[in-house]
Amino acid sequence: MEFLEPSITHKVEEMIREVERKHADDYKRFDSLLSKLKHAVPEHLHGTIAEIEDMYIKRVEDIEPIYRTGFEDCSKLINCILSYKAE
C-alpha cells in the first residue's frame, strides 16, 4: 500500500489545514489569554506557559495517526469483504 502514501499524506495535510482554519479564532483567543498570563505571572513561570502553548499546538499531531488507523481499518474491511465474495 506504499503507492497510496502520497494520497494519505496529502489528505492528512488537508485535514490539518481544515482543523487549523476551523479553530483559528479559538487559537487567537488562547494566544491572547496566554499573553495576559505572561504579564501577570512571575518570569520564572513563563516556561510553563510556553509548555501549555506547545500542548495546545500539538493537538493537531493526533490527526495523522487517527486518519491512518481509520484508513487501515477500512482497508482491512474491504479486503475481508472481497475475500468473502471470492469464496
C-alpha positions, 0 to 999 in steps of 0.5 A: 500500500506504499503507492497510496502514501502520497494520497494519505499524506496529502489528505492528512495535510488537508485535514490539518489545514481544515482543523487549523482554519476551523479553530483559528479564532479559538487559537487567537483567543488562547494566544491572547489569554496566554499573553495576559498570563505572561504579564501577570505571572512571575518570569520564572513561570513563563516556561510553563506557559510556553509548555501549555502553548506547545500542548495546545499546538500539538493537538493537531499531531493526533490527526495523522495517526487517527486518519491512518488507523481509520484508513487501515481499518477500512482497508482491512474491511474491504479486503475481508469483504472481497475475500468473502465474495471470492469464496 
